[in-house]
Amino acid sequence: MTHGAAFKFFLALVLAMGLAACREAEQNRPLVHEPGVYKGKPDTKLDEQQREVLRQRTRRQFD
């Protein structure tokens, strides 16, 4: 493989890796952090059944 062909192969490989790294889940995510400001989705309230399940789990940890 010549020097020019090796460089083109390396360049194509780097380009392919760069494009593969652009996952859809990574798009439009916040890139700037403000200390003390939560910008995520608000928490949902647990219903009584979910709270009871958590209580039971907690009790089992201490048995």
All heavy atoms as a GROMACS GRO file, in nm:
protein
  510
    1MET      N    1   0.086  -0.117   0.000
    1MET     CA    2   0.000   0.000   0.000
    1MET      C    3   0.091   0.123   0.000
    1MET      O    4   0.183   0.134   0.079
    1MET     CB    5  -0.090  -0.002   0.125
    1MET     CG    6  -0.199   0.102   0.121
    1MET     SD    7  -0.306   0.098   0.267
    1MET     CE    8  -0.422  -0.029   0.224
    2THR      N    9   0.064   0.217  -0.088
    2THR     CA   10   0.146   0.338  -0.095
    2THR      C   11   0.107   0.435   0.015
    2THR      O   12   0.003   0.422   0.079
    2THR     CB   13   0.127   0.406  -0.233
    2THR    OG1   14  -0.007   0.451  -0.242
    2THR    CG2   15   0.160   0.311  -0.346
    3HIS      N   16   0.193   0.534   0.033
    3HIS     CA   17   0.170   0.635   0.138
    3HIS      C   18   0.038   0.708   0.113
    3HIS      O   19  -0.040   0.730   0.206
    3HIS     CB   20   0.286   0.733   0.143
    3HIS     CG   21   0.269   0.842   0.243
    3HIS    ND1   22   0.271   0.818   0.378
    3HIS    CD2   23   0.246   0.974   0.228
    3HIS    CE1   24   0.250   0.931   0.443
    3HIS    NE2   25   0.236   1.028   0.354
    4GLY      N   26   0.009   0.746  -0.010
    4GLY     CA   27  -0.114   0.818  -0.043
    4GLY      C   28  -0.238   0.732  -0.021
    4GLY      O   29  -0.340   0.778   0.030
    5ALA      N   30  -0.231   0.604  -0.058
    5ALA     CA   31  -0.344   0.513  -0.040
    5ALA      C   32  -0.369   0.487   0.109
    5ALA      O   33  -0.484   0.481   0.153
    5ALA     CB   34  -0.319   0.382  -0.114
    6ALA      N   35  -0.261   0.475   0.186
    6ALA     CA   36  -0.276   0.453   0.329
    6ALA      C   37  -0.340   0.574   0.395
    6ALA      O   38  -0.425   0.560   0.484
    6ALA     CB   39  -0.140   0.423   0.392
    7PHE      N   40  -0.300   0.693   0.352
    7PHE     CA   41  -0.358   0.815   0.408
    7PHE      C   42  -0.506   0.824   0.376
    7PHE      O   43  -0.587   0.858   0.462
    7PHE     CB   44  -0.284   0.939   0.356
    7PHE     CG   45  -0.341   1.066   0.408
    7PHE    CD1   46  -0.320   1.104   0.540
    7PHE    CD2   47  -0.418   1.148   0.327
    7PHE    CE1   48  -0.373   1.222   0.590
    7PHE    CE2   49  -0.473   1.265   0.375
    7PHE     CZ   50  -0.450   1.302   0.507
    8LYS      N   51  -0.544   0.793   0.252
    8LYS     CA   52  -0.685   0.798   0.213
    8LYS      C   53  -0.767   0.696   0.291
    8LYS      O   54  -0.879   0.724   0.333
    8LYS     CB   55  -0.699   0.772   0.063
    8LYS     CG   56  -0.654   0.888  -0.022
    8LYS     CD   57  -0.669   0.858  -0.169
    8LYS     CE   58  -0.616   0.971  -0.252
    8LYS     NZ   59  -0.622   0.942  -0.396
    9PHE      N   60  -0.710   0.577   0.312
    9PHE     CA   61  -0.778   0.474   0.391
    9PHE      C   62  -0.798   0.523   0.534
    9PHE      O   63  -0.906   0.510   0.591
    9PHE     CB   64  -0.699   0.343   0.389
    9PHE     CG   65  -0.760   0.237   0.475
    9PHE    CD1   66  -0.873   0.168   0.432
    9PHE    CD2   67  -0.706   0.206   0.599
    9PHE    CE1   68  -0.931   0.070   0.512
    9PHE    CE2   69  -0.763   0.109   0.679
    9PHE     CZ   70  -0.876   0.040   0.635
   10PHE      N   71  -0.693   0.579   0.594
   10PHE     CA   72  -0.700   0.632   0.730
   10PHE      C   73  -0.804   0.743   0.738
   10PHE      O   74  -0.885   0.746   0.831
   10PHE     CB   75  -0.563   0.683   0.774
   10PHE     CG   76  -0.565   0.749   0.909
   10PHE    CD1   77  -0.575   0.673   1.024
   10PHE    CD2   78  -0.558   0.887   0.919
   10PHE    CE1   79  -0.578   0.734   1.148
   10PHE    CE2   80  -0.562   0.948   1.043
   10PHE     CZ   81  -0.571   0.872   1.158
   11LEU      N   82  -0.806   0.832   0.642
   11LEU     CA   83  -0.901   0.942   0.641
   11LEU      C   84  -1.045   0.890   0.630
   11LEU      O   85  -1.134   0.936   0.700
   11LEU     CB   86  -0.871   1.038   0.525
   11LEU     CG   87  -0.946   1.168   0.521
   11LEU    CD1   88  -0.918   1.249   0.647
   11LEU    CD2   89  -0.906   1.248   0.399
   12ALA      N   90  -1.067   0.792   0.544
   12ALA     CA   91  -1.200   0.732   0.529
   12ALA      C   92  -1.243   0.662   0.658
   12ALA      O   93  -1.359   0.671   0.699
   12ALA     CB   94  -1.201   0.634   0.412
   13LEU      N   95  -1.149   0.596   0.724
   13LEU     CA   96  -1.179   0.527   0.849
   13LEU      C   97  -1.218   0.626   0.959
   13LEU      O   98  -1.316   0.606   1.030
   13LEU     CB   99  -1.058   0.444   0.893
   13LEU     CG  100  -1.074   0.361   1.019
   13LEU    CD1  101  -1.181   0.254   0.998
   13LEU    CD2  102  -0.942   0.298   1.056
   14VAL      N  103  -1.143   0.735   0.970
   14VAL     CA  104  -1.173   0.838   1.070
   14VAL      C  105  -1.308   0.902   1.042
   14VAL      O  106  -1.389   0.925   1.132
   14VAL     CB  107  -1.061   0.944   1.076
   14VAL    CG1  108  -1.102   1.064   1.159
   14VAL    CG2  109  -0.933   0.882   1.131
   15LEU      N  110  -1.337   0.929   0.916
   15LEU     CA  111  -1.465   0.988   0.878
   15LEU      C  112  -1.581   0.893   0.911
   15LEU      O  113  -1.682   0.935   0.967
   15LEU     CB  114  -1.466   1.021   0.728
   15LEU     CG  115  -1.593   1.085   0.674
   15LEU    CD1  116  -1.618   1.220   0.741
   15LEU    CD2  117  -1.585   1.100   0.524
   16ALA      N  118  -1.565   0.765   0.882
   16ALA     CA  119  -1.670   0.667   0.912
   16ALA      C  120  -1.693   0.656   1.062
   16ALA      O  121  -1.807   0.649   1.108
   16ALA     CB  122  -1.631   0.531   0.855
   17MET      N  123  -1.586   0.660   1.140
   17MET     CA  124  -1.601   0.653   1.286
   17MET      C  125  -1.670   0.778   1.338
   17MET      O  126  -1.753   0.772   1.428
   17MET     CB  127  -1.465   0.635   1.352
   17MET     CG  128  -1.407   0.498   1.331
   17MET     SD  129  -1.238   0.479   1.390
   17MET     CE  130  -1.249   0.533   1.558
   18GLY      N  131  -1.638   0.892   1.281
   18GLY     CA  132  -1.701   1.017   1.323
   18GLY      C  133  -1.850   1.018   1.294
   18GLY      O  134  -1.930   1.063   1.376
   19LEU      N  135  -1.888   0.970   1.179
   19LEU     CA  136  -2.030   0.965   1.144
   19LEU      C  137  -2.106   0.863   1.229
   19LEU      O  138  -2.221   0.885   1.265
   19LEU     CB  139  -2.047   0.932   0.996
   19LEU     CG  140  -2.004   1.043   0.899
   19LEU    CD1  141  -2.013   0.992   0.756
   19LEU    CD2  142  -2.087   1.167   0.918
   20ALA      N  143  -2.041   0.753   1.263
   20ALA     CA  144  -2.106   0.652   1.346
   20ALA      C  145  -2.127   0.703   1.488
   20ALA      O  146  -2.216   0.657   1.558
   20ALA     CB  147  -2.022   0.524   1.348
   21ALA      N  148  -2.046   0.798   1.531
   21ALA     CA  149  -2.056   0.851   1.667
   21ALA      C  150  -2.172   0.948   1.684
   21ALA      O  151  -2.207   0.985   1.795
   21ALA     CB  152  -1.926   0.919   1.707
   22CYS      N  153  -2.233   0.990   1.577
   22CYS     CA  154  -2.343   1.088   1.582
   22CYS      C  155  -2.477   1.015   1.598
   22CYS      O  156  -2.560   1.016   1.508
   22CYS     CB  157  -2.344   1.174   1.457
   22CYS     SG  158  -2.197   1.274   1.438
   23ARG      N  159  -2.496   0.951   1.712
   23ARG     CA  160  -2.620   0.879   1.735
   23ARG      C  161  -2.735   0.976   1.754
   23ARG      O  162  -2.717   1.088   1.802
   23ARG     CB  163  -2.608   0.793   1.860
   23ARG     CG  164  -2.507   0.681   1.845
   23ARG     CD  165  -2.506   0.599   1.969
   23ARG     NE  166  -2.460   0.687   2.078
   23ARG     CZ  167  -2.412   0.645   2.192
   23ARG    NH1  168  -2.406   0.517   2.217
   23ARG    NH2  169  -2.372   0.729   2.284
   24GLU      N  170  -2.854   0.933   1.719
   24GLU     CA  171  -2.972   1.018   1.731
   24GLU      C  172  -2.999   1.055   1.876
   24GLU      O  173  -3.043   1.166   1.906
   24GLU     CB  174  -3.093   0.946   1.672
   24GLU     CG  175  -3.213   1.036   1.657
   24GLU     CD  176  -3.325   0.970   1.579
   24GLU    OE1  177  -3.298   0.884   1.494
   24GLU    OE2  178  -3.441   1.007   1.605
   25ALA      N  179  -2.969   0.964   1.968
   25ALA     CA  180  -2.992   0.991   2.110
   25ALA      C  181  -2.902   1.104   2.161
   25ALA      O  182  -2.933   1.168   2.261
   25ALA     CB  183  -2.968   0.865   2.192
   26GLU      N  184  -2.791   1.127   2.093
   26GLU     CA  185  -2.698   1.231   2.135
   26GLU      C  186  -2.737   1.368   2.081
   26GLU      O  187  -2.681   1.469   2.124
   26GLU     CB  188  -2.557   1.196   2.085
   26GLU     CG  189  -2.503   1.067   2.137
   26GLU     CD  190  -2.458   1.077   2.282
   26GLU    OE1  191  -2.408   1.184   2.321
   26GLU    OE2  192  -2.476   0.979   2.355
   27GLN      N  193  -2.829   1.373   1.989
   27GLN     CA  194  -2.866   1.500   1.927
   27GLN      C  195  -2.952   1.583   2.020
   27GLN      O  196  -3.031   1.531   2.098
   27GLN     CB  197  -2.941   1.475   1.795
   27GLN     CG  198  -2.863   1.393   1.695
   27GLN     CD  199  -2.733   1.459   1.653
   27GLN    OE1  200  -2.728   1.579   1.632
   27GLN    NE2  201  -2.628   1.380   1.643
   28ASN      N  202  -2.939   1.712   2.014
   28ASN     CA  203  -3.020   1.810   2.088
   28ASN      C  204  -3.012   1.794   2.239
   28ASN      O  205  -3.105   1.829   2.309
   28ASN     CB  206  -3.166   1.805   2.042
   28ASN     CG  207  -3.178   1.836   1.895
   28ASN    OD1  208  -3.110   1.924   1.844
   28ASN    ND2  209  -3.262   1.762   1.826
   29ARG      N  210  -2.905   1.738   2.290
   29ARG     CA  211  -2.890   1.728   2.435
   29ARG      C  212  -2.823   1.855   2.486
   29ARG      O  213  -2.748   1.919   2.413
   29ARG     CB  214  -2.811   1.604   2.475
   29ARG     CG  215  -2.669   1.606   2.429
   29ARG     CD  216  -2.604   1.472   2.458
   29ARG     NE  217  -2.473   1.469   2.395
   29ARG     CZ  218  -2.360   1.474   2.462
   29ARG    NH1  219  -2.360   1.480   2.593
   29ARG    NH2  220  -2.246   1.472   2.398
   30PRO      N  221  -2.849   1.893   2.610
   30PRO     CA  222  -2.788   2.016   2.662
   30PRO      C  223  -2.635   2.002   2.672
   30PRO      O  224  -2.585   1.900   2.720
   30PRO     CB  225  -2.850   2.033   2.800
   30PRO     CG  226  -2.916   1.905   2.832
   30PRO     CD  227  -2.937   1.830   2.706
   31LEU      N  228  -2.566   2.101   2.625
   31LEU     CA  229  -2.420   2.099   2.629
   31LEU      C  230  -2.365   2.200   2.729
   31LEU      O  231  -2.245   2.199   2.757
   31LEU     CB  232  -2.363   2.128   2.490
   31LEU     CG  233  -2.404   2.029   2.381
   31LEU    CD1  234  -2.349   2.073   2.247
   31LEU    CD2  235  -2.355   1.890   2.414
   32VAL      N  236  -2.450   2.286   2.782
   32VAL     CA  237  -2.407   2.386   2.878
   32VAL      C  238  -2.470   2.355   3.013
   32VAL      O  239  -2.590   2.335   3.023
   32VAL     CB  240  -2.448   2.528   2.831
   32VAL    CG1  241  -2.406   2.632   2.932
   32VAL    CG2  242  -2.388   2.558   2.695
   33HIS      N  243  -2.388   2.349   3.116
   33HIS     CA  244  -2.436   2.318   3.250
   33HIS      C  245  -2.441   2.446   3.333
   33HIS      O  246  -2.344   2.521   3.337
   33HIS     CB  247  -2.343   2.217   3.317
   33HIS     CG  248  -2.376   2.192   3.460
   33HIS    ND1  249  -2.488   2.122   3.498
   33HIS    CD2  250  -2.314   2.227   3.574
   33HIS    CE1  251  -2.492   2.116   3.630
   33HIS    NE2  252  -2.386   2.180   3.678
   34GLU      N  253  -2.554   2.470   3.398
   34GLU     CA  254  -2.566   2.582   3.490
   34GLU      C  255  -2.575   2.525   3.631
   34GLU      O  256  -2.670   2.454   3.663
   34GLU     CB  257  -2.694   2.662   3.462
   34GLU     CG  258  -2.691   2.741   3.333
   34GLU     CD  259  -2.820   2.820   3.316
   34GLU    OE1  260  -2.859   2.891   3.410
   34GLU    OE2  261  -2.879   2.808   3.208
   35PRO      N  262  -2.477   2.552   3.715
   35PRO     CA  263  -2.480   2.498   3.852
   35PRO      C  264  -2.607   2.539   3.926
   35PRO      O  265  -2.648   2.654   3.922
   35PRO     CB  266  -2.357   2.561   3.917
   35PRO     CG  267  -2.268   2.597   3.804
   35PRO     CD  268  -2.359   2.631   3.689
   36GLY      N  269  -2.670   2.442   3.988
   36GLY     CA  270  -2.790   2.468   4.067
   36GLY      C  271  -2.919   2.472   3.988
   36GLY      O  272  -3.025   2.494   4.044
   37VAL      N  273  -2.912   2.448   3.856
   37VAL     CA  274  -3.032   2.453   3.772
   37VAL      C  275  -3.051   2.316   3.707
   37VAL      O  276  -2.968   2.271   3.629
   37VAL     CB  277  -3.021   2.561   3.662
   37VAL    CG1  278  -3.144   2.561   3.575
   37VAL    CG2  279  -2.998   2.698   3.724
   38TYR      N  280  -3.161   2.249   3.743
   38TYR     CA  281  -3.192   2.118   3.684
   38TYR      C  282  -3.276   2.139   3.559
   38TYR      O  283  -3.381   2.200   3.564
   38TYR     CB  284  -3.267   2.031   3.785
   38TYR     CG  285  -3.304   1.896   3.729
   38TYR    CD1  286  -3.208   1.801   3.703
   38TYR    CD2  287  -3.437   1.865   3.702
   38TYR    CE1  288  -3.242   1.677   3.652
   38TYR    CE2  289  -3.473   1.742   3.650
   38TYR     CZ  290  -3.375   1.649   3.626
   38TYR     OH  291  -3.408   1.527   3.574
   39LYS      N  292  -3.227   2.088   3.446
   39LYS     CA  293  -3.297   2.108   3.319
   39LYS      C  294  -3.357   1.979   3.265
   39LYS      O  295  -3.399   1.974   3.150
   39LYS     CB  296  -3.201   2.167   3.217
   39LYS     CG  297  -3.153   2.305   3.254
   39LYS     CD  298  -3.066   2.363   3.147
   39LYS     CE  299  -3.025   2.503   3.185
   39LYS     NZ  300  -2.944   2.564   3.081
   40GLY      N  301  -3.364   1.877   3.348
   40GLY     CA  302  -3.420   1.750   3.303
   40GLY      C  303  -3.570   1.747   3.314
   40GLY      O  304  -3.635   1.846   3.350
   41LYS      N  305  -3.625   1.632   3.282
   41LYS     CA  306  -3.770   1.614   3.292
   41LYS      C  307  -3.812   1.614   3.438
   41LYS      O  308  -3.739   1.561   3.523
   41LYS     CB  309  -3.811   1.482   3.227
   41LYS     CG  310  -3.784   1.476   3.080
   41LYS     CD  311  -3.820   1.339   3.024
   41LYS     CE  312  -3.783   1.328   2.879
   41LYS     NZ  313  -3.802   1.192   2.827
   42PRO      N  314  -3.927   1.669   3.470
   42PRO     CA  315  -3.972   1.668   3.609
   42PRO      C  316  -4.004   1.525   3.655
   42PRO      O  317  -4.046   1.441   3.576
   42PRO     CB  318  -4.097   1.754   3.609
   42PRO     CG  319  -4.137   1.770   3.468
   42PRO     CD  320  -4.018   1.741   3.383
   43ASP      N  321  -3.980   1.500   3.783
   43ASP     CA  322  -4.011   1.369   3.840
   43ASP      C  323  -4.162   1.346   3.842
   43ASP      O  324  -4.240   1.440   3.853
   43ASP     CB  325  -3.960   1.359   3.984
   43ASP     CG  326  -3.808   1.354   3.989
   43ASP    OD1  327  -3.746   1.317   3.889
   43ASP    OD2  328  -3.753   1.387   4.095
   44THR      N  329  -4.200   1.220   3.831
   44THR     CA  330  -4.342   1.186   3.842
   44THR      C  331  -4.368   1.137   3.983
   44THR      O  332  -4.282   1.075   4.047
   44THR     CB  333  -4.380   1.076   3.740
   44THR    OG1  334  -4.297   0.963   3.763
   44THR    CG2  335  -4.362   1.124   3.598
   45LYS      N  336  -4.486   1.161   4.033
   45LYS     CA  337  -4.524   1.118   4.167
   45LYS      C  338  -4.549   0.967   4.167
   45LYS      O  339  -4.603   0.912   4.071
   45LYS     CB  340  -4.653   1.188   4.212
   45LYS     CG  341  -4.642   1.338   4.219
   45LYS     CD  342  -4.592   1.377   4.353
   45LYS     CE  343  -4.594   1.530   4.362
   45LYS     NZ  344  -4.528   1.578   4.479
   46LEU      N  345  -4.507   0.902   4.275
   46LEU     CA  346  -4.533   0.759   4.290
   46LEU      C  347  -4.673   0.740   4.347
   46LEU      O  348  -4.715   0.814   4.435
   46LEU     CB  349  -4.432   0.696   4.386
   46LEU     CG  350  -4.286   0.699   4.345
   46LEU    CD1  351  -4.200   0.640   4.455
   46LEU    CD2  352  -4.265   0.626   4.215
   47ASP      N  353  -4.744   0.640   4.295
   47ASP     CA  354  -4.874   0.611   4.354
   47ASP      C  355  -4.854   0.524   4.478
   47ASP      O  356  -4.744   0.481   4.510
   47ASP     CB  357  -4.969   0.546   4.253
   47ASP     CG  358  -4.921   0.411   4.202
   47ASP    OD1  359  -4.850   0.339   4.276
   47ASP    OD2  360  -4.956   0.376   4.088
   48GLU      N  361  -4.959   0.501   4.551
   48GLU     CA  362  -4.948   0.430   4.679
   48GLU      C  363  -4.897   0.287   4.661
   48GLU      O  364  -4.821   0.238   4.744
   48GLU     CB  365  -5.085   0.430   4.751
   48GLU     CG  366  -5.078   0.379   4.893
   48GLU     CD  367  -4.978   0.454   4.980
   48GLU    OE1  368  -4.967   0.578   4.969
   48GLU    OE2  369  -4.908   0.388   5.060
   49GLN      N  370  -4.935   0.221   4.553
   49GLN     CA  371  -4.890   0.083   4.530
   49GLN      C  372  -4.738   0.081   4.507
   49GLN      O  373  -4.668  -0.005   4.561
   49GLN     CB  374  -4.962   0.023   4.409
   49GLN     CG  375  -4.922  -0.120   4.382
   49GLN     CD  376  -4.992  -0.177   4.260
   49GLN    OE1  377  -5.063  -0.107   4.189
   49GLN    NE2  378  -4.973  -0.305   4.236
   50GLN      N  379  -4.685   0.174   4.431
   50GLN     CA  380  -4.541   0.181   4.407
   50GLN      C  381  -4.466   0.210   4.537
   50GLN      O  382  -4.360   0.153   4.563
   50GLN     CB  383  -4.509   0.289   4.304
   50GLN     CG  384  -4.559   0.257   4.165
   50GLN     CD  385  -4.551   0.376   4.071
   50GLN    OE1  386  -4.582   0.489   4.110
   50GLN    NE2  387  -4.510   0.351   3.949
   51ARG      N  388  -4.522   0.297   4.620
   51ARG     CA  389  -4.459   0.329   4.747
   51ARG      C  390  -4.456   0.207   4.839
   51ARG      O  391  -4.357   0.183   4.908
   51ARG     CB  392  -4.533   0.445   4.814
   51ARG     CG  393  -4.511   0.574   4.738
   51ARG     CD  394  -4.598   0.685   4.786
   51ARG     NE  395  -4.594   0.699   4.931
   51ARG     CZ  396  -4.612   0.812   4.994
   51ARG    NH1  397  -4.634   0.922   4.926
   51ARG    NH2  398  -4.610   0.816   5.125
   52GLU      N  399  -4.562   0.130   4.839
   52GLU     CA  400  -4.568   0.009   4.922
   52GLU      C  401  -4.464  -0.093   4.877
   52GLU      O  402  -4.398  -0.158   4.958
   52GLU     CB  403  -4.708  -0.052   4.921
   52GLU     CG  404  -4.725  -0.169   5.015
   52GLU     CD  405  -4.691  -0.138   5.160
   52GLU    OE1  406  -4.716  -0.024   5.205
   52GLU    OE2  407  -4.637  -0.228   5.228
   53VAL      N  408  -4.448  -0.110   4.746
   53VAL     CA  409  -4.346  -0.203   4.694
   53VAL      C  410  -4.208  -0.159   4.741
   53VAL      O  411  -4.126  -0.242   4.784
   53VAL     CB  412  -4.353  -0.209   4.540
   53VAL    CG1  413  -4.232  -0.279   4.482
   53VAL    CG2  414  -4.481  -0.277   4.494
   54LEU      N  415  -4.180  -0.030   4.738
   54LEU     CA  416  -4.051   0.020   4.784
   54LEU      C  417  -4.034  -0.001   4.935
   54LEU      O  418  -3.926  -0.036   4.981
   54LEU     CB  419  -4.036   0.169   4.750
   54LEU     CG  420  -4.019   0.199   4.601
   54LEU    CD1  421  -4.023   0.349   4.577
   54LEU    CD2  422  -3.892   0.139   4.546
   55ARG      N  423  -4.139   0.018   5.012
   55ARG     CA  424  -4.133  -0.007   5.156
   55ARG      C  425  -4.098  -0.152   5.184
   55ARG      O  426  -4.015  -0.183   5.272
   55ARG     CB  427  -4.266   0.027   5.222
   55ARG     CG  428  -4.288   0.172   5.246
   55ARG     CD  429  -4.415   0.194   5.331
   55ARG     NE  430  -4.467   0.326   5.304
   55ARG     CZ  431  -4.573   0.354   5.230
   55ARG    NH1  432  -4.645   0.257   5.178
   55ARG    NH2  433  -4.611   0.478   5.210
   56GLN      N  434  -4.161  -0.245   5.111
   56GLN     CA  435  -4.135  -0.388   5.131
   56GLN      C  436  -3.990  -0.423   5.097
   56GLN      O  437  -3.926  -0.500   5.167
   56GLN     CB  438  -4.232  -0.471   5.049
   56GLN     CG  439  -4.374  -0.465   5.100
   56GLN     CD  440  -4.472  -0.534   5.007
   56GLN    OE1  441  -4.433  -0.596   4.909
   56GLN    NE2  442  -4.601  -0.522   5.037
   57ARG      N  443  -3.940  -0.366   4.990
   57ARG     CA  444  -3.800  -0.390   4.953
   57ARG      C  445  -3.707  -0.342   5.063
   57ARG      O  446  -3.609  -0.408   5.097
   57ARG     CB  447  -3.764  -0.316   4.824
   57ARG     CG  448  -3.805  -0.382   4.700
   57ARG     CD  449  -3.739  -0.311   4.585
   57ARG     NE  450  -3.809  -0.335   4.462
   57ARG     CZ  451  -3.786  -0.271   4.350
   57ARG    NH1  452  -3.694  -0.175   4.345
   57ARG    NH2  453  -3.852  -0.299   4.241
   58THR      N  454  -3.736  -0.225   5.117
   58THR     CA  455  -3.653  -0.169   5.222
   58THR      C  456  -3.655  -0.258   5.345
   58THR      O  457  -3.550  -0.283   5.406
   58THR     CB  458  -3.700  -0.028   5.259
   58THR    OG1  459  -3.703   0.052   5.140
   58THR    CG2  460  -3.609   0.037   5.359
   59ARG      N  461  -3.770  -0.307   5.381
   59ARG     CA  462  -3.780  -0.396   5.499
   59ARG      C  463  -3.698  -0.522   5.480
   59ARG      O  464  -3.635  -0.571   5.573
   59ARG     CB  465  -3.927  -0.431   5.526
   59ARG     CG  466  -4.005  -0.318   5.582
   59ARG     CD  467  -4.149  -0.362   5.618
   59ARG     NE  468  -4.232  -0.245   5.632
   59ARG     CZ  469  -4.340  -0.219   5.559
   59ARG    NH1  470  -4.382  -0.305   5.468
   59ARG    NH2  471  -4.410  -0.108   5.578
   60ARG      N  472  -3.700  -0.578   5.358
   60ARG     CA  473  -3.624  -0.701   5.331
   60ARG      C  474  -3.473  -0.678   5.343
   60ARG      O  475  -3.399  -0.770   5.372
   60ARG     CB  476  -3.657  -0.756   5.192
   60ARG     CG  477  -3.786  -0.834   5.190
   60ARG     CD  478  -3.809  -0.898   5.057
   60ARG     NE  479  -3.909  -0.818   4.988
   60ARG     CZ  480  -3.917  -0.801   4.859
   60ARG    NH1  481  -3.836  -0.860   4.779
   60ARG    NH2  482  -4.012  -0.724   4.806
   61GLN      N  483  -3.427  -0.557   5.318
   61GLN     CA  484  -3.283  -0.530   5.328
   61GLN      C  485  -3.234  -0.538   5.470
   61GLN      O  486  -3.119  -0.567   5.496
   61GLN     CB  487  -3.252  -0.390   5.271
   61GLN     CG  488  -3.268  -0.382   5.122
   61GLN     CD  489  -3.240  -0.242   5.069
   61GLN    OE1  490  -3.206  -0.151   5.143
   61GLN    NE2  491  -3.257  -0.225   4.939
   62PHE      N  492  -3.322  -0.512   5.565
   62PHE     CA  493  -3.282  -0.510   5.705
   62PHE      C  494  -3.316  -0.640   5.778
   62PHE      O  495  -3.292  -0.652   5.897
   62PHE     CB  496  -3.345  -0.390   5.777
   62PHE     CG  497  -3.294  -0.259   5.722
   62PHE    CD1  498  -3.376  -0.179   5.644
   62PHE    CD2  499  -3.164  -0.219   5.746
   62PHE    CE1  500  -3.330  -0.059   5.592
   62PHE    CE2  501  -3.116  -0.099   5.696
   62PHE     CZ  502  -3.198  -0.019   5.619
   63ASP      N  503  -3.376  -0.735   5.710
   63ASP     CA  504  -3.410  -0.864   5.774
   63ASP      C  505  -3.288  -0.953   5.779
   63ASP      O  506  -3.200  -0.952   5.707
   63ASP     CB  507  -3.522  -0.935   5.698
   63ASP     CG  508  -3.657  -0.866   5.722
   63ASP    OD1  509  -3.667  -0.789   5.818
   63ASP    OD2  510  -3.749  -0.892   5.643
   0.00000   0.00000   0.00000
